Amino acid sequence: MTTIERLRQSAVPFEVVGLAGFFVASVLILAGGSFPPSLDATLPHTARLAWAAASAVGSGCALGGLFWRGAARDALTMEAVGTAVAGGACLLYASAIIVVQGASGIMPAGTIGAFGIACGWRALTLLALLRRAAIVSRP
């Protein structure tokens, strides 16, 4: 079994549940739910819509990659792109919380920011693995 195949089979519950929660919340916001107050206070409406769309698309793409049954490289590429986008959206949200709430927002901002950093870390790990696999498989 190759490294890519092993990595593909190792969906971690924290990743799946975190991305699924982010996906559901983002879709509910896009379906007419209210935006988080920190984003209401810091971003114009169009930017909030773009944030919610990026959150839904990023987390949905990452989940799709985790459960994709096609080519392993395609699945890992989907996951890498999705986690990068979702991670960026998390970091934007965490920043908005700190701007609005200051030090009293450290717990939610820290939690959401940590998930954003973990998403970015996962994306970079996957991209490095895919780059190494491409070099090894060249004729």
BELPE-V429653 format. One record per pair of residues at least 24 apart in sequence whose ideal C-beta (glycine too) atoms are under 8 Angstrom apart, sorted by the first residue. I is the first residue (numbers start at 0). GAP is how many residues later the second one is. D is the distance in whole Angstrom. If there is no record, write none. Layout:
i;gap;d
I;GAP;D
I;GAP;D
//
This chain:
i;gap;d
1;70;8
1;131;8
2;126;7
2;130;7
3;68;5
3;69;7
3;72;6
3;125;7
3;126;8
3;129;6
4;67;6
6;69;7
6;119;8
6;122;6
7;64;5
7;67;6
7;68;6
10;55;5
10;56;8
14;47;8
14;51;7
14;103;8
14;107;7
15;47;7
15;50;6
17;97;6
17;100;8
18;40;5
18;43;5
18;44;5
18;47;8
18;63;8
18;64;8
18;67;6
19;39;8
19;43;6
21;33;6
21;37;4
21;64;6
21;67;8
21;68;7
21;93;8
22;32;8
22;33;6
22;36;4
22;37;5
22;40;6
24;30;8
25;26;5
25;27;8
25;29;4
25;30;4
25;33;7
26;29;5
28;26;8
29;26;6
35;57;7
35;60;8
35;61;8
36;63;7
37;55;7
37;58;4
37;59;5
37;61;7
37;62;4
37;63;7
37;67;7
38;54;7
38;57;5
40;55;7
40;58;8
40;59;5
41;54;4
41;57;5
41;58;6
42;53;7
50;38;6
50;41;6
50;42;7
53;31;6
53;32;8
53;34;7
53;35;5
54;31;6
54;34;4
56;25;8
56;28;6
57;24;5
57;25;7
57;26;7
57;27;3
57;28;4
57;29;8
57;30;7
57;31;6
58;27;5
60;24;7
61;24;6
61;57;8
72;57;6
72;60;7
75;50;5
75;53;7
75;54;6
76;49;8
76;53;7
78;43;8
78;44;8
78;47;6
79;42;8
79;43;5
79;46;4
79;47;5
79;50;7
80;42;7
82;36;4
82;37;7
82;39;5
82;40;4
82;43;7
83;35;7
83;36;6
83;39;4
85;30;8
85;33;5
86;28;8
86;29;4
86;30;7
86;31;7
86;32;3
86;33;4
86;35;8
86;36;7
87;28;7
87;32;8
88;27;7
89;25;5
89;26;3
89;29;6
90;25;4
90;26;7
90;29;8
//
